[in-house]
Amino acid sequence: MPIRPRRSVLYMPASNARAIEKARALPCDGIIFDLEDAVAPDAKPEARRQAVEAVRGGGFGRRELIIRCNGLDTPWGEEDLAAASVAGPDALLVPKISSPADIAAYRARVGPEATLWAMIETPAAVMGLDALGEASAMNGVACWVMGLNDLAKAMGGRQTPDRSPHLPILSLAVAAARAHGLAILDSVTNAIDDVALVETHCRQAADIGFDGKSLIHPSQIEPANRLFSPAAEEVAWSRAVIAAYALPENRAKGALQVEGRLAERLHLDQAERMVAIAEAIEALGAE
């Protein structure tokens, strides 16, 4: 499966038709049409219809399109999953996953073809990250999305600007995702007007190893795209590593010196991924 950049994935209330139309021109890597938290109960049927129409109507270019459904324990979950599955988005995002049984239940509802994403936002999920990772890999879950708002509420704690109460959880979630071959996105930053805080959280998440960040406002797209993009010098070095290992005399070697730096086989894998991401970002920007 080709690598897709997920630096900036924007939540879009599917009840807001005007916002959906504007989203076709936003420079984010992905759009989550939200049927859950961002939509009032009496607006959920209309939001579902508009999300389905948006996905079917297209016009979003290479952007990844995801529909976040309500949970199976709500009055809307079954209909959301049925309608979203038929619409054919790139993925269905399911909320409040707490156990492997939850993942299996969603897979059973949507059939074998649909790609699932899963929200990690409950204390039970945190306590069972490895088991959830294994179940996710077995059931076609491609990406986890952190949900610190729900998690902090369930834990009875507070979210601080430096996110220190939740940094261990964020790091463990990334480790579990990587152990099972999953992509993973950082939680949202609630402060819409505080660009500096958004940048801080993006740098923090990139340092931990997240693929990108979930966002709640278009103003957050630029810092996310910038701070989750590979640095130009690292892309250049990655290309040099790939070229060096492609030489006949180096193909059997385990380690090389490339431009004054040690390059082992593990660096070749990283280099190939970085170049693939950089090329995918370039293709998005060319639109």
N, C-alpha and C positions, 0 to 999 in steps of 0.2 A: 504494500500500500504506500503511495507517495506521501512524503512528509508534508504536512501543512503547517504554516506558521499560525500560532495562536497567541500572539503577543497581546492582543486587545480583543476581548469578547464582550460585547455590549448587551446588557439586559435591556429589552424594549417591551414596555407594557403592550400586550397584543390588543388591548382595548383602545389604544390610541392610534387611529387610522392615519392621522397627520404625521405622527412620529415615525410610523412604519414607512410612509412614503419618503420622508427625509432620509431614512436609514439607507436607502439605495445608493446614496452619494457619499456616505460617511466612510472615512479611510480606516475602518476597523477590520480586523481579520475575520471576525465572526459576529453573528447576531443571535441572541437568544430571545425568541418571542415568548414572553413570560405569560403563562396562564395562572400562575400560582400567587406568590406574595404581592405582586404589584397590581393585582386585579381584584376589585371588590366582588363579593359573592353574586350580586345581581347582574354584574357585567360579564361574568365568566362565559356564558354561552356565546355572546357576541364576540368576545375576545377569541374564543376557539375558532369561530367562523373566519374571523379576520386573519388569524395566524395561518390557517389552512389556505386561504386565498392568496396571502402574501407569498407563501412557499410555492404554490402552484403558478402564480403569476410571474415569478422570477424577476429579473432585472437587477439582481444583486451582484452580478459579476462572479468573481472567484470566492467571494465571502462564504464562509461556512455558515449554514443556517441550522439552527437548533430550536426545537420547541420544548420549553419546560412545562411539563404537565403537573396537574395536581396529583396528590398521592392517592393510592388505591383505598386509603381509609377515609376519603372524602366523598361527597356526593357527586363530584365532577371527574374523578380520576379515570374511571372506566371509559367514559365518553371521550375524554381528552386523548387517551392512549389510542382508542380506535380511530378517531378522526386524524390524529397526527400521523399514525402509521400509514394510513392511506395517502396522506398528502405527500409523503416521501421527503422529509427534510434530511439533512446530512446526519442528524442524530436526534434522539429524544432524551431530554434531561429529566431524570426522575429524582424526587426529593426525599430527604430524611431516610437514607438507607442506613440501617442499623445492623443487619445480619445477612449472611449468605442467603437465607431463606427469602429475604426481601428482594434480592437481586433475581433469584430464580422465579419469584412470583411475577415480576415485571417482564422477564424474558418469556414466560409462558403466555402473558397477555398479548405481546406484540409479535410473536412468531420469531422464526430464526433469522430473518433477513435484516431487520431494523438494527441500526447501531444505537447502543445506549450510552449515555453519560450518566454519572451518579453524583449526587450531592453528598458530601461528607460534612455533616452538621449536627450530629448527635453524640452525646457522651458514649453511648454503646458502640457507635462506629469507631470512635477513637480507641476504645479498649479492644477492638477486634480488627485493627487495620490489616494485619497480615492475612487473616482469614477472608476479609472482604476483598483484598487484592487477588487472592487465589480464585475466589468465586467470580470476581469481575473478569479476570482473564478467561475463565472457563465459559462465561456466559456472554461474551461479546461486548463487554463494557470497554470503551476505548479511552475514556477520559474521566477523571474525578474533578469536581469543582468544590473548593472549600467554601463553607458557609459559616463564617465566624459570628454573624449576628444571631442566628438560631443557636449556635453552640454556646456562646457566652450567656445567652438567656437561660438555656437549659442547665448550665453549670452554676448559675447564680452569681456569676462574676461580672467584671467590667472589661470593656475594651479600652486600652490606653493608647495614646498616640504612637508609642514605640512598640506596641503589641507584645511587650515582654511576657504577660501572663500566658500567651498562646504560642510563642515561638517554639517551645518544645513540640507541641502538637503539629505545627506546620512542618517542622523538620521531619518528624516521624511519618507524617502523611506522604511527603515526597519520597522518603526512603521506601515505604511500602509500595507506592506506585511504581517506582523504578524496579523494585524487586520482581514485579509481575508484569513489566512491559507496558505500563499505562502512562498516558499523558496526564498532566495535572495542572490546574489553574488556581491561582491565588484568589482569596476572597475579595469582596468589594471593599473599597474605601468609602465610608459614608460622607465624608466632608467634600461636598461637590466643589466648593469655591477655594479650597486650600490646595493649590497646585503643588506647593512644596511638600505637603504631607503625602500626596499621591506619588510624587517622585521618590520620597523616602521609602514608601511601602513597595514600590516597584523595584528599587535597588535591593531592598531587603529580600524580596521574593526571588529575584534573579540570583542573588548570592546563595540562597538556600537550594535553588535548582528548579524552581517552577518554570513551566513552559511559557507562561503569560499570566494575565490578570483578567478577572471578570470586572466589569465596569458598570456604573449606573448613570453616566452622563457623557455626552460627546466630548466635553472639555477634557476628559481624562484619557482620550484616545492617544493624543500626541505623546505625552510622557511615557505611556505604556509601550507604544511602538518604538520609541527611541531607546528606552532602557532595556527592552527585551530583544533588541536587534543585535546580532553579532557585530562586534567591532571590526572595522575595515581591516585593521592590521592583523587580527586573528583570522579573518577569512583569507587574507593573502598568505599567511603562514600555513593555513590548512591546505590551500591549493598546492603550496610547495611540498608539503608532506605527501600528498597524494601523488604528485609528479615524481617525487624521489622513490617512493615504493613501487611505482610503475616501471622503473628502469629494470631491464633484465638482470643486471648484476645485484639488484637489491631485493628481488622478489622473495628470496628465501631467508632474508635477514630479519632478526627480531627487533633490532634497534639500529637507528641511524642518527647521524648528526645533520640537522637541517637548519641552515642559517644560524648556526651557533647554538642551537637548542637540541636537547635530546628528544627523539621521536621514537616511541615504541609502537608495537602493533595496536595497543589500546588507543594511542593517539591517532592512528590511521582511522579507526572507527569513528572517533570523535570528529576528525577532520572531514570525513565524508558526510557526516550528519550536518556539521556546521555549514558546509558548502551547499548542501541540499536546501537547508533552511534559507540561506542567503539568496539562492536562486529563486526560491518560492516567493520570498518577500519582494524581490525585484520584479517578478511577474505580476504580483498584486499591484505594485506601484505603477507599472506600465499601463494599467487600465485607465 
